Amino acid sequence: MDETTVQLLCPECGKRWQQPPSALPPSKATFHCPNCHASRPTAEFMRTDRDLRTLKLLG
């Protein structure tokens, strides 16, 4: 079985990547871009509303 991933997009540097929701902090917690180290709530890194819903459901 494939593990579910969410798509992330840094609002500052534009880096795109995927991670399992279980590896991310809750949607309102501070998350840091691995590329430029921008700090924002995890929800702001979700590429789509579907990714945000998945994070909230499975994270």
C-alpha angles and dihedrals in degrees: 000000000000118000115240116249134189125217117239131198124186108229091209108043101017096236112160125203144140132240136168111261090235089065093056131078119247117289095260096043121099115267127187125217109240089217107046099007094235110168120219139131110292090242090066090061095057111109097210140015087250090058090050092050090049091050092051092047100043105020 
